[in-house]
Amino acid sequence: MDALETYRQIIETILKDYASVPYAYGDIKTEIVFDRVNDHYLLVNVGWRDRNQRVHGSLVHIDILNGKIWIQRDGTEQGIANELVKAGIPKEKIVLGFREPEIRKYTEFAEA
């Protein structure tokens, strides 16, 4: 299996695991969005926190660009990058896209 397909499978597995954890309050569901053609992967929270507070937003947004995994949004406690590394993806293949470009060089991950 090539690296791209491996990355896709790892990302999908991790996001499915996150989506399977139910919210403890409100009527909120986590939707999984996989676009394998364009390599976009998202977790989106949708629902109601209470009767008057709508919830709709991206929890995680990952793209695969030029052979690297770009984490565009990470709203998890553990950190998606750490989960990817634990699953076998090298840090030099992960870009923290939500960090400013000048800051990325001070992380353990790829700059771009």
Sequence and secondary structure as in RCSB ss.txt:
>XXXX:A:sequence
MDALETYRQIIETILKDYASVPYAYGDIKTEIVFDRVNDHYLLVNVGWRDRNQRVHGSLVHIDILNGKIWIQRDG
TEQGIANELVKAGIPKEKIVLGFREPEIRKYTEFAEA
>XXXX:A:secstr
  HHHHHHHHHHHHHHHHHTS  SSSEEEEEEEEETTTTEEEEEEEEESSSS EEEEEEEEEEEETTEEEEEEE 
 SS HHHHHHHTT  GGGEE TTS HHHHTTSSSB  
